Amino acid sequence: MNSLNASLPLILLVLGTSILTTGCRMQSTVLTTESLSTRVDELLGGQHSVTLQAGRLTDFSWQKLCFRRDDQLSLEFEIDGISRRVALPYEAFFIDEGHVPNSLENTCIRPSELIVVRRKYPGFSGPVEFQSAQAGSGG
């Protein structure tokens, strides 16, 4: 019994460390060019384009996504009131200028909104374009 009482603090320390470490991993919402490329390839599944809910672009939850055009395409995710931005090279991803129909330039969307993800040139691996899926068209 005496050795059990002596090892109890060690058991609690290990258990507490495990819980804290697990909590830290779950808060990670890292999005990179590589992870987005992989996700887009999975979503396209060999097709030229796909219409889907914007929330499917990531494997983490977010409340708002804003698209910005500058020297690079920027995706700005709002996650629980905190803005997280990922810059993407135009060689791999792009959105059209705001005057082009269905452009997402300077637009913010919710995870439930429909977007079109498509390859700019069918049969090639890139670049991938993000477009608005017009509500009401086709039905």
KEKE-3310 file (N, C-alpha, C; in steps of 0.2 Angstrom, whole numbers, plus 5000, padded with zeros to 4 digits):
npx = (5004:5010:5019:5010:5004:5015:5017:5006:5006:5014:5007:4996:5002:5007:4995:4989:4998:4996:4982:4983:4992:4985:4974:4981:4985:4972:4968:4975:4975:4981:4984:4991:4999:5001:4993:4981:4981:4981:4969:4960:4963:4958:4944:4941:4943:4948:4939:4935:4928:4920:4905:4902:4900:4907:4914:4919:4932:4941:4948:4945:4934:4927:4920:4919:4925:4936:4940:4954:4963:4979:4997:4998:4985:4974:4967:4957:4952:4940:4940:4932:4932:4945:4956:4964:4976:4980:4992:4992:5000:4998:5001:4996:4983:4969:4958:4946:4946:4936:4926:4922:4910:4904:4915:4925:4932:4936:4926:4916:4912:4901:4903:4892:4889:4888:4902:4912:4924:4937:4947:4958:4962:4956:4961:4974:4985:4984:4981:4970:4954:4943:4926:4911:4896:4882:4867:4851:4853:4850:4839)
npy = (4994:5006:5009:5011:5023:5031:5031:5037:5052:5052:5045:5054:5065:5060:5057:5070:5077:5070:5074:5088:5089:5082:5092:5103:5098:5097:5110:5115:5122:5122:5127:5125:5128:5115:5106:5111:5109:5095:5092:5098:5091:5078:5082:5085:5073:5068:5074:5088:5099:5104:5107:5112:5113:5126:5124:5111:5113:5112:5103:5107:5117:5133:5149:5160:5164:5173:5180:5186:5196:5200:5202:5189:5176:5177:5168:5170:5164:5165:5159:5155:5169:5173:5178:5169:5168:5162:5162:5160:5154:5161:5152:5140:5142:5152:5167:5175:5193:5205:5210:5200:5188:5178:5179:5178:5188:5199:5194:5187:5172:5159:5143:5134:5139:5137:5134:5134:5123:5122:5116:5126:5123:5110:5094:5096:5098:5110:5128:5129:5136:5146:5149:5158:5149:5152:5155:5149:5147:5136:5130)
npz = (5000:5004:4993:4983:4987:4986:4972:4967:4965:4954:4944:4943:4938:4925:4919:4919:4911:4899:4896:4894:4883:4873:4872:4867:4854:4848:4845:4835:4819:4806:4790:4775:4759:4753:4760:4757:4743:4743:4749:4739:4728:4732:4734:4721:4714:4702:4693:4682:4688:4703:4713:4729:4747:4755:4768:4767:4761:4771:4785:4797:4808:4804:4804:4795:4779:4769:4753:4746:4734:4729:4729:4730:4731:4745:4758:4771:4786:4798:4814:4828:4831:4829:4816:4804:4791:4775:4763:4745:4731:4714:4704:4708:4714:4711:4710:4700:4694:4702:4694:4685:4682:4695:4703:4717:4723:4736:4744:4757:4764:4771:4779:4775:4762:4744:4733:4718:4714:4703:4689:4680:4667:4659:4661:4665:4680:4687:4686:4701:4702:4712:4713:4715:4718:4710:4718:4714:4700:4687:4693)
capx = (5000:5014:5022:5005:5003:5020:5017:5000:5007:5017:5001:4992:5006:5007:4988:4988:5002:4993:4976:4986:4995:4980:4971:4985:4984:4966:4967:4979:4971:4986:4982:4996:4997:5002:4987:4975:4982:4979:4962:4957:4963:4953:4937:4939:4942:4949:4935:4937:4926:4915:4902:4902:4899:4914:4916:4923:4939:4946:4946:4943:4928:4928:4914:4919:4931:4936:4945:4958:4968:4985:5002:4996:4978:4974:4961:4957:4948:4938:4939:4931:4933:4952:4957:4970:4977:4985:4993:4993:5003:4993:5002:4992:4976:4967:4951:4945:4945:4929:4921:4921:4904:4905:4921:4925:4937:4934:4920:4917:4907:4900:4904:4887:4888:4891:4907:4914:4931:4938:4954:4957:4963:4954:4967:4981:4985:4983:4979:4963:4950:4938:4921:4904:4890:4876:4860:4845:4854:4849:4833)
capy = (5000:5012:5010:5014:5030:5035:5032:5041:5058:5051:5043:5060:5069:5058:5058:5077:5079:5068:5078:5094:5088:5081:5098:5107:5096:5098:5117:5116:5123:5124:5126:5126:5127:5108:5103:5113:5106:5088:5092:5100:5085:5074:5084:5085:5066:5067:5078:5095:5104:5101:5112:5109:5118:5129:5121:5105:5114:5111:5098:5111:5121:5140:5153:5164:5163:5179:5179:5193:5196:5204:5199:5182:5174:5176:5165:5172:5160:5167:5153:5157:5176:5174:5178:5165:5169:5158:5165:5155:5156:5161:5147:5135:5144:5159:5169:5181:5199:5206:5212:5194:5185:5173:5180:5178:5193:5203:5191:5183:5167:5155:5136:5131:5142:5133:5137:5129:5122:5119:5117:5132:5120:5103:5089:5098:5098:5117:5130:5128:5142:5146:5153:5158:5145:5156:5152:5150:5145:5129:5127)
capz = (5000:5004:4986:4979:4989:4984:4965:4965:4962:4947:4940:4942:4933:4918:4917:4918:4905:4893:4894:4892:4877:4869:4871:4862:4847:4845:4844:4829:4813:4801:4783:4770:4751:4752:4763:4753:4737:4744:4750:4733:4724:4735:4732:4714:4713:4695:4689:4681:4693:4708:4717:4736:4753:4757:4774:4765:4759:4777:4790:4804:4808:4804:4804:4789:4774:4765:4748:4744:4728:4730:4726:4731:4734:4752:4761:4778:4789:4805:4818:4835:4832:4827:4809:4801:4784:4771:4756:4740:4724:4709:4700:4710:4715:4710:4709:4695:4697:4705:4688:4682:4685:4700:4706:4725:4725:4742:4746:4763:4764:4777:4777:4771:4755:4739:4729:4713:4713:4696:4686:4675:4661:4660:4659:4669:4687:4690:4693:4703:4703:4717:4711:4718:4714:4710:4720:4709:4693:4686:4696)
cpx = (5004:5017:5016:5004:5009:5020:5011:5001:5010:5012:4997:4996:5006:5000:4987:4991:4998:4986:4978:4988:4990:4976:4974:4984:4978:4965:4971:4975:4976:4983:4988:4994:4997:4995:4981:4975:4979:4972:4958:4957:4958:4946:4936:4939:4943:4944:4938:4934:4921:4912:4901:4901:4906:4917:4920:4930:4944:4943:4945:4937:4930:4921:4913:4925:4930:4942:4948:4963:4973:4991:5001:4988:4979:4967:4962:4951:4946:4936:4938:4933:4941:4953:4964:4970:4982:4986:4995:4996:4998:4995:4998:4985:4975:4959:4951:4945:4937:4924:4919:4915:4907:4912:4920:4929:4933:4927:4921:4911:4907:4901:4899:4886:4891:4896:4908:4921:4933:4945:4953:4958:4962:4960:4973:4980:4983:4983:4972:4960:4945:4933:4915:4900:4884:4870:4855:4847:4854:4843:4829)
cpy = (5006:5014:5013:5021:5034:5036:5036:5048:5057:5049:5049:5064:5067:5059:5065:5080:5077:5072:5085:5094:5087:5087:5102:5105:5097:5105:5119:5116:5126:5122:5129:5125:5119:5105:5105:5110:5099:5088:5094:5094:5079:5076:5084:5078:5065:5071:5085:5100:5101:5107:5109:5115:5120:5126:5114:5106:5113:5105:5100:5115:5129:5143:5157:5163:5169:5178:5186:5192:5202:5201:5191:5181:5173:5173:5167:5169:5164:5161:5156:5164:5178:5173:5174:5166:5164:5161:5160:5157:5156:5155:5141:5136:5151:5160:5175:5187:5200:5208:5206:5190:5179:5173:5180:5184:5198:5201:5187:5178:5163:5147:5132:5134:5138:5137:5131:5129:5119:5120:5122:5128:5113:5099:5090:5099:5105:5122:5129:5135:5141:5151:5153:5153:5149:5153:5154:5148:5138:5126:5130)
cpz = (5000:4997:4982:4980:4986:4976:4963:4962:4955:4942:4938:4937:4926:4915:4915:4912:4899:4891:4891:4885:4872:4867:4866:4855:4844:4843:4837:4823:4808:4794:4779:4763:4750:4754:4759:4746:4737:4745:4743:4728:4726:4733:4725:4711:4705:4690:4687:4686:4698:4712:4724:4741:4754:4763:4772:4762:4765:4781:4797:4803:4808:4803:4797:4785:4769:4760:4746:4738:4730:4726:4725:4733:4741:4754:4768:4781:4796:4809:4825:4836:4831:4820:4808:4794:4781:4765:4751:4734:4719:4704:4701:4711:4713:4710:4704:4698:4698:4699:4684:4685:4689:4703:4714:4728:4731:4744:4752:4763:4770:4775:4774:4764:4750:4735:4724:4713:4707:4694:4680:4668:4662:4657:4662:4676:4690:4685:4694:4705:4708:4714:4715:4714:4715:4712:4715:4702:4692:4690:4700)
residu = (MET:ASN:SER:LEU:ASN:ALA:SER:LEU:PRO:LEU:ILE:LEU:LEU:VAL:LEU:GLY:THR:SER:ILE:LEU:THR:THR:GLY:CYS:ARG:MET:GLN:SER:THR:VAL:LEU:THR:THR:GLU:SER:LEU:SER:THR:ARG:VAL:ASP:GLU:LEU:LEU:GLY:GLY:GLN:HIS:SER:VAL:THR:LEU:GLN:ALA:GLY:ARG:LEU:THR:ASP:PHE:SER:TRP:GLN:LYS:LEU:CYS:PHE:ARG:ARG:ASP:ASP:GLN:LEU:SER:LEU:GLU:PHE:GLU:ILE:ASP:GLY:ILE:SER:ARG:ARG:VAL:ALA:LEU:PRO:TYR:GLU:ALA:PHE:PHE:ILE:ASP:GLU:GLY:HIS:VAL:PRO:ASN:SER:LEU:GLU:ASN:THR:CYS:ILE:ARG:PRO:SER:GLU:LEU:ILE:VAL:VAL:ARG:ARG:LYS:TYR:PRO:GLY:PHE:SER:GLY:PRO:VAL:GLU:PHE:GLN:SER:ALA:GLN:ALA:GLY:SER:GLY:GLY)
# end
